[in-house]
Amino acid sequence: MFLAKKVSNLLTLLRMRKICKTCGNSYEVSSTNLAYYEKISPEFAGKKFPISPPTLCPDCRQQRRASHLNELKLYKRPCDFTGKMMISNFSPQNPHKVYNQGSWYSDAWDPLEYGRDFDFSRPFFDQYKELCDAVPLPALFTAYQYDENSDYTNYAGKNKNCYLIFDSDENQDCYYSYSLNGSRNCMDCFRLRGGELCYECVDCLQCYNCAYLQESVNCRDSAFLYSCIGCSNCLMCVNLRNKEYHIDNKPVTKEEFETFRAMLSSRSRLQSAKAHFEKLKLQHPHKYLYGVQNESVSGDYLTQCKNANQCFDGVGLWDCAYMYRTFYPCKDSMDCEAAGGDSRLYECSCIGYNANNVLFSSNSLDQLSDILYSSYCFHCQNLFGCVGLRSKKYCVFNKQYSKQEYEQLVARIIDHMQKTSEWGEFFPSSLSPFAYNETLAQDYYPLSKDEVLQRKQRWLEEGETQDQYMGPVVAVPDDSQEADSTMPDKILRCETTGKLFKIIPQELAFLKDRQLPLPTKCFEQRHRERLVLRNPRKLWDRNCGNCKKSIETTYAPDRPEIVYCEECYLQHIH
């Protein structure tokens, strides 16, 4: 009888379903997930503190983590340390104390001076918010000491002569891009690695002198390619491998190619080319998942991953689940937004570079271990509930303790958090240092102002951040060759959003040299349109368009694309 009851309990766990306390939707917690929670449950003062299954569904968990990341919005505001104006991702209206990076990382102030005792009569998150409001935060999140002439960047590092690039590392002379790595002389790209002289390329690798490419590898001197590999001098092609001088997937002469390519310098003709390209993509099969060298994975944009469940934008993920946008390989981790080079991470937002055993933490990098409920901490070990520490260990609420004192106090705090139902939950969105519409969450989970305020989160009005320029409307030439050297001096208005923007001299030179038209939309709108080109971070069940077997894919069943399973797609292109 006892054995039968035990087996019944085990079967219940294997098919556990829960109701999300935010959206009300049902979601599954698998036996693998439950084993992971048991594995990472920490131990303090000889007592293990179990991590219970999450109370939010995967989407709401991702939304909560993303609400703590403002990567793209930059402002001019005074430094609260020097009083001088600086560039920051904290708006002038933001209530937090913000220091320029040079001052923040210096020894001119001590984060431990903000240390305080924990009050066991109050919830943890209320006290943590008070600490966050008091401790100065860095103006930007970059490896600024390795940057050169790249002040207008964020969540980026080791860049030279770069402007408005985000989530990007080790680039030179690049502009207006997101997730750009190891690239040179590129502009307006989204997730490009190892590119040179590329423009409007999305999810591409090692491409040279290309424009309007998507999901393509090792291509050169081409434009409007989708899912092509090893191609050169090709236009309007899909699913080609190692071809040269092709248009619409058909061979052409060099003269025909050059004539067609020259037409793209006109904005009006370019719009027609874009429309034709979108129709062309619908005529050819799409692989159900974009990625190579994977084993037992689900998600999209994955490379060299194994046992990765519902993961997106990852390389080298092993035994992971619900991981989004990892910048280096990661093992044995779950529920993270922006992580890499680590193991045993859970419910984290922007954690990486040799981080291990980090739980419920955000915006912290470099040699981290055994960190819980902390943010903006670097080169630290054994922290609980800390903000802004560097090279510290055994601290709670920015107060120093001995190892024994630390473990005993943390055990008591976790026990208290269990009673207040806070233990095992990531920071609420209401604790984010940013307004909701400034953050990554607004890109993937857009909300109206009323919806945000109903959730007791902040909303930043656009009028709070810029004066409305009421000067004359500037006409942008149809052909970049018609623009003169005075164009960078003019203030333009985005034709979609109405926001003001300028064309920088490097941008003008790049587009004229590449024979591409000047933009009529601001960077934020261009970025948003590139984001729409990618599939959502969501999986659906549908059937392969060829063999009809069941597949799990980011292409919703009602979408018009032809979607093939791995085997059928490979047979088609070869």
WOGI-V618242 format. One record per helix or strand. SS is the DSSP state (A for helix, B for strand). FROM is the first residue (numbers start at 0). LEN is the number of residues. If there is no record, write none. Layout:
SS;FROM;LEN + SS;FROM;LEN
//
This chain:
A;1;13 + B;15;4 + B;25;4 + A;30;10 + B;42;2 + B;46;2 + A;57;9 + B;74;4 + B;84;4 + B;97;2 + A;100;4 + A;110;4 + A;123;11 + B;136;2 + B;141;2 + A;143;3 + B;147;1 + B;152;5 + B;159;1 + B;162;7 + B;171;1 + B;174;7 + B;183;1 + B;186;1 + B;189;4 + B;195;1 + B;198;1 + B;201;4 + B;207;1 + B;210;4 + B;216;1 + B;219;1 + B;222;4 + B;228;1 + B;231;7 + B;240;1 + B;243;4 + B;249;2 + A;253;12 + B;265;1 + A;266;16 + B;284;3 + B;290;2 + B;294;9 + B;305;10 + B;316;10 + B;329;2 + B;333;26 + B;361;4 + B;367;5 + B;374;1 + B;377;1 + B;380;4 + B;386;1 + B;389;1 + B;392;4 + B;398;2 + A;402;17 + A;428;3 + A;435;3 + A;439;5 + A;448;6 + A;461;3 + B;478;1 + A;479;3 + A;486;3 + B;491;2 + B;499;2 + A;504;10 + A;522;11 + B;539;4 + B;549;4 + B;561;3 + A;565;8
//
